[in-house]
Amino acid sequence: MGLKPEDDKRPSKLAIMDDISDTPRGLGTRHWVTFMLFLGMANAYIMRTNMSVAIVAMVNHTALPVDKEAMDTECGNVDSNSTKEALTQDGSFVWTSTLQGYILSSFFYGYVITQIPFGILSKRYGARLFLGVGMLINSVFGLLVPMAAEAGYEWLILVRFIQGLGEGPIVPCSHAMLAKWIPPNERSRMGAAVYAGAQFGTVISMPLSGLLSAYGFAGGWPSIFYVFGVIGTIWCIAFLFFVSEDPEHCPSIKETEKKYILSSLWGAAGSSSPPIPWSKILFSMPFWAIMLAHMGQNYGYETLMTELPTFMRQVLHFSIKDNGFVSALPYLCMWLFSMFISVVADWMLSSGRFNHTQVRKIINSIGEYGPAIGLFIAANTGCDPAATVAILAVGVGLNGGIYSGFKVNHLDISPRFAGILMAFTNCLANLTGLLAPIVAGYIIEGKPTQAQWRIVFYIAGGVYIFCATFYNLFGSGRRQEWDNPAEDEAIAKKAAAKKANKLERKANNPNTAETAQ
């Protein structure tokens, strides 16, 4: 259940409309914070994905034993000239595919285990410092990747693991800062702008890393880590010096904008907020609705972005990696559509015709039902690479709706605990995403036929539909009763009384400790 309008002691609708009319015109400090978070998200995803491009140039492919990949012949025999990847350069590291997998996944494991701890710590001590310092660790250790690789793969795995640890705060801390800086009616487009940095970073990283690998300094691939490491370090320093934790602690914000933000954030999400209501969160259906939507999104997204290209290679005999633009096209479509649909979402809210619950469910349905339909179609496209590429682009593009759907819904139901909620959902969702390649690998192992791939796509589409439907049934855009600032004083008094009673009982029973001994 959410807080009823008459119970939340917020300004009346008329007062809210007056406040909207007084909205500061032009760009303000909150836009600067959003822009810096966008750059931080882009930098985070660049650091995450650049190794996948660099490792191609790092490995000595000709020195490795080659296991012939199972291919399907329903769409014709394999043309070795069209499917062969031209290796323009060979690296010096003889790493097997299994070892390469450990190297690539080491970052992920560091990233996942720090989600929840940093979400909790950011609630208590503030998000800005953890985000800035964490990304600084990520960037500085990125500079050490070439040296670690030369020292041995064990050192490289350790460095990438530490990079993942440093990147852990990026999502929960960004969410916590959005809760403090962005008014409710601007959260769709501002939140989408920040999280679209992930797609923007990927679009930039893939082609640029390829160019640096082929033509860069220091032997090619090392320049990838030097360039992005320096850029990341510069961003971290700028973020720590020029971005404040919240409007109240920002020395450069104009008073009109500060008043506008604080008056709209009933019960600001400051670090002095009350204790986390763990039990109430765990029994909150809107929270579980977000959790399921997030888990379904990661499973379906991983299938779209990792398994569909494999299907095209094994069944359609077309390698999406042969064309750099095609590789980046799905991410570009998702970025552009997320920007468009976020403006639509905020317009729907500002029009007064839709409430937050309705907007989140409508936009999220586009973001999750759309890719599900794309997967069902992809399962039945036959031997048509062009149609499959188009489906991949459109399906992933529509997926951009999630940024104005469940992705910012944490901010609606609990502004003060949004960072912690995101830490939990993002952690479990990333773990769920790991299942996609495992399930697909089990189904198509040794027999990559269209029939087997159809099962993979149907499962992913079904997961999308189930999780999106669960969200539509139990999701909410209303602030929950367990995040009610009006009850903070009563809760504090109750806790103080409980503590006083405990001390009084202890004082009245001085022999308790002796008896225990």
Buried (B, 14 or more C-beta within 10 A) or exposed (E): EBBEEEEBEBBEEEEBEEBEEEBBEEEBBBBBBBBBBBBBBBBBBBBBBBBBBBBBBBBEBEEEEEEEEEBBEEBEEBEEEEBEEEEEEBBEBEBEEEBBEBBBBBBBBBBBBBBBBBBBBBBEEBBBBBBBBBBBBBBBBBBBBBEBBEEEBEBBBBBBBBBBBBBBBBBBBBBBBBBBBBBBBBBBBBBBBBBBBBBBBBBBBBBBBBBBBEEBEEEBBBBBBBBBBEBBBEBBEBBBEEBBBBBEEBEEBEEEBBBBBBBBBBBBBBBEBBEBBEEBBEEBBBBBBBBBBBBBBBBBBBBBBEBBBBBBBBBBBBBBEBEEEBBBBBBBBBBBBBBBBBEBBBBBBEEEEBEBBEBBBBBBBBBBBBBBBBBBBBBEBEBEBEBBBBBBBBBBBBBBBBBBBBBBBBBBBBBBBBBBBBBBBBBBBBBBBBBBBEBBEEBBEEEBBBEBBBBBBBBBBBBBBBBBBBBBEBBBBBBBBBBBBEEBEEEEEEEEEEEEEEEEEEEEEEEEEEEEE
